[in-house]
Amino acid sequence: ATGSNEIIEPVYFYIGIVFGLQGIYVTALFVTSWLMSGTWLAGMLTVAWFVINRAACNLAAGLPYSE
């Protein structure tokens, strides 16, 4: 029985929040690039560049990391 008062597993809640925030971030990049350039193509290029370089885009600048 499914109801609106079901408890979501914490890991699925976390995954949903992370994907949601990344979606907001990519949308903000698209809109900002579109508004600054005046063309939606620049927004698409910005999003494509972010997706291609997502590993580098998610690093905190100046913080050492261990592999």
N, CA, C and O of each residue as an XYZ file, in Angstrom:
268
protein
N       0.848     -1.178      0.000
C       0.000      0.000      0.000
C       0.890      1.236      0.000
O       1.755      1.396      0.861
N       0.667      2.088     -0.959
C       1.445      3.324     -1.013
C       0.597      4.457     -0.470
O      -0.593      4.572     -0.764
N       1.232      5.274      0.315
C       0.538      6.425      0.890
C       1.450      7.629      0.906
O       2.654      7.515      0.675
N       0.882      8.763      1.174
C       1.676      9.979      1.187
C       2.519     10.092      2.452
O       3.387     10.961      2.533
N       2.280      9.235      3.437
C       3.031      9.325      4.684
C       4.144      8.282      4.765
O       4.623      7.976      5.857
N       4.567      7.724      3.602
C       5.681      6.790      3.587
C       6.978      7.520      3.889
O       7.151      8.689      3.544
N       7.874      6.811      4.533
C       9.182      7.379      4.842
C      10.140      7.013      3.720
O      10.230      5.850      3.327
N      10.855      8.005      3.206
C      11.811      7.784      2.129
C      13.117      7.308      2.751
O      13.554      7.816      3.783
N      13.732      6.319      2.098
C      15.038      5.854      2.553
C      16.015      7.027      2.502
O      16.005      7.791      1.537
N      16.859      7.184      3.524
C      17.789      8.327      3.556
C      18.695      8.419      2.330
O      18.967      9.521      1.853
N      19.164      7.294      1.814
C      20.053      7.351      0.662
C      19.319      7.872     -0.572
O      19.897      8.622     -1.359
N      18.063      7.490     -0.753
C      17.300      7.988     -1.898
C      16.965      9.464     -1.735
O      16.928     10.209     -2.714
N      16.724      9.880     -0.511
C      16.497     11.298     -0.239
C      17.741     12.097     -0.600
O      17.644     13.137     -1.252
N      18.907     11.619     -0.180
C      20.170     12.294     -0.461
C      20.422     12.368     -1.967
O      20.771     13.427     -2.489
N      20.244     11.247     -2.660
C      20.459     11.213     -4.102
C      19.515     12.183     -4.806
O      19.925     12.889     -5.727
N      18.269     12.219     -4.383
C      17.301     13.137     -4.978
C      17.680     14.591     -4.769
O      17.558     15.408     -5.682
N      18.139     14.914     -3.568
C      18.550     16.291     -3.274
C      19.773     16.679     -4.102
O      19.827     17.781     -4.648
N      20.756     15.781     -4.199
C      21.967     16.080     -4.969
C      21.622     16.304     -6.445
O      22.096     17.265     -7.050
N      20.804     15.428     -7.023
C      20.416     15.607     -8.422
C      19.596     16.879     -8.613
O      19.761     17.578     -9.613
N      18.727     17.180     -7.673
C      17.931     18.400     -7.758
C      18.783     19.651     -7.712
O      18.563     20.582     -8.488
N      19.761     19.686     -6.805
C      20.646     20.843     -6.706
C      21.525     20.983     -7.946
O      21.772     22.098     -8.405
N      21.995     19.873     -8.486
C      22.779     19.941     -9.723
C      21.918     20.449    -10.887
O      22.402     21.191    -11.742
N      20.658     20.051    -10.914
C      19.757     20.556    -11.944
C      19.551     22.058    -11.837
O      19.534     22.763    -12.845
N      19.395     22.543    -10.612
C      19.256     23.988    -10.399
C      20.526     24.715    -10.821
O      20.466     25.784    -11.429
N      21.675     24.130    -10.496
C      22.966     24.741    -10.830
C      23.156     24.825    -12.350
O      23.559     25.867    -12.869
N      22.868     23.736    -13.058
C      23.020     23.730    -14.513
C      22.027     24.694    -15.160
O      22.365     25.372    -16.130
N      20.814     24.757    -14.632
C      19.828     25.709    -15.152
C      20.302     27.142    -14.943
O      20.153     27.982    -15.830
N      20.869     27.423    -13.782
C      21.389     28.767    -13.514
C      22.543     29.102    -14.457
O      22.637     30.229    -14.943
N      23.420     28.136    -14.719
C      24.505     28.368    -15.674
C      23.954     28.692    -17.061
O      24.420     29.617    -17.726
N      22.955     27.915    -17.487
C      22.352     28.130    -18.801
C      21.737     29.520    -18.902
O      21.999     30.254    -19.855
N      20.925     29.876    -17.925
C      20.229     31.170    -17.963
C      21.219     32.323    -17.880
O      21.081     33.310    -18.603
N      22.217     32.211    -17.006
C      23.210     33.277    -16.873
C      23.977     33.475    -18.172
O      24.172     34.605    -18.621
N      24.412     32.372    -18.774
C      25.141     32.472    -20.030
C      24.262     33.040    -21.141
O      24.723     33.846    -21.950
N      23.005     32.624    -21.180
C      22.065     33.130    -22.181
C      21.861     34.630    -22.016
O      21.898     35.373    -22.997
N      21.646     35.079    -20.786
C      21.408     36.502    -20.550
C      22.645     37.346    -20.840
O      22.533     38.459    -21.354
N      23.819     36.822    -20.514
C      25.042     37.592    -20.744
C      25.404     37.691    -22.220
O      25.955     38.699    -22.662
N      25.093     36.637    -22.988
C      25.491     36.629    -24.390
C      24.370     37.076    -25.325
O      24.632     37.587    -26.414
N      23.133     36.885    -24.904
C      22.007     37.251    -25.745
C      21.556     36.146    -26.684
O      20.635     36.351    -27.475
N      22.185     34.981    -26.615
C      21.784     33.869    -27.467
C      21.730     32.583    -26.655
O      22.566     32.353    -25.781
N      20.735     31.745    -26.954
C      20.574     30.512    -26.208
C      21.660     29.499    -26.543
O      21.903     28.570    -25.773
N      22.313     29.674    -27.687
C      23.383     28.762    -28.071
C      24.541     28.820    -27.074
O      25.151     27.794    -26.772
N      24.840     29.991    -26.572
C      25.887     30.113    -25.570
C      25.502     29.366    -24.295
O      26.355     28.769    -23.639
N      24.230     29.400    -23.951
C      23.763     28.640    -22.799
C      23.942     27.153    -22.995
O      24.357     26.450    -22.074
N      23.634     26.662    -24.191
C      23.807     25.245    -24.479
C      25.283     24.854    -24.459
O      25.638     23.781    -23.972
N      26.134     25.717    -24.985
C      27.568     25.442    -24.955
C      28.095     25.411    -23.521
O      28.943     24.584    -23.185
N      27.595     26.307    -22.685
C      27.998     26.329    -21.290
C      27.597     25.048    -20.585
O      28.397     24.466    -19.853
N      26.383     24.607    -20.796
C      25.906     23.366    -20.179
C      26.709     22.180    -20.702
O      27.100     21.307    -19.926
N      26.957     22.140    -22.009
C      27.745     21.045    -22.582
C      29.150     21.025    -21.991
O      29.665     19.959    -21.656
N      29.772     22.192    -21.859
C      31.119     22.283    -21.294
C      31.118     21.829    -19.836
O      32.051     21.155    -19.401
N      30.090     22.188    -19.083
C      29.993     21.757    -17.691
C      29.858     20.241    -17.603
O      30.517     19.611    -16.775
N      29.017     19.652    -18.439
C      28.806     18.194    -18.400
C      30.084     17.463    -18.794
O      30.445     16.467    -18.168
N      30.773     17.950    -19.831
C      32.007     17.307    -20.278
C      33.079     17.393    -19.193
O      33.825     16.436    -18.985
N      33.161     18.514    -18.510
C      34.204     18.740    -17.499
C      33.665     18.673    -16.078
O      34.193     19.350    -15.196
N      32.632     17.880    -15.831
C      31.993     17.870    -14.522
C      32.924     17.435    -13.401
O      32.752     17.881    -12.266
N      33.899     16.586    -13.675
C      34.829     16.164    -12.632
C      35.677     17.350    -12.165
O      35.893     17.523    -10.966
N      36.152     18.158    -13.097
C      36.962     19.315    -12.746
C      36.106     20.431    -12.156
O      36.577     21.182    -11.302
N      34.844     20.550    -12.602
C      33.967     21.611    -12.112
C      33.550     21.388    -10.658
O      33.205     22.341     -9.959
N      33.579     20.148    -10.207
C      33.126     19.854     -8.852
C      34.235     19.892     -7.819
O      33.968     19.716     -6.630
N      35.465     20.116     -8.237
C      36.561     20.195     -7.284
C      36.548     21.541     -6.582
O      36.259     22.572     -7.191
N      36.860     21.519     -5.310
C      36.998     22.775     -4.576
C      38.373     23.350     -4.869
O      39.383     22.675     -4.670
N      38.421     24.568     -5.333
C      39.692     25.189     -5.720
C      40.569     25.404     -4.497
O      40.118     25.916     -3.473
N      41.810     25.009     -4.620
C      42.783     25.241     -3.566
C      42.785     24.223     -2.454
O      43.621     24.303     -1.554
N      41.873     23.264     -2.484
C      41.857     22.257     -1.432
C      42.529     20.992     -1.924
O      42.169     20.466     -2.977
N      43.507     20.495     -1.169
C      44.152     19.251     -1.585
C      43.187     18.081     -1.412
O      42.345     18.086     -0.513
N      43.317     17.091     -2.271
C      42.476     15.913     -2.159
C      43.330     14.669     -2.300
O      44.368     14.690     -2.961
N      42.901     13.611     -1.692
C      43.661     12.363     -1.770
C      42.963     11.419     -2.741
O      41.736     11.405     -2.847
N      43.744     10.657     -3.424
C      43.184      9.720     -4.400
C      43.223      8.318     -3.868
O      42.793      7.388     -4.550
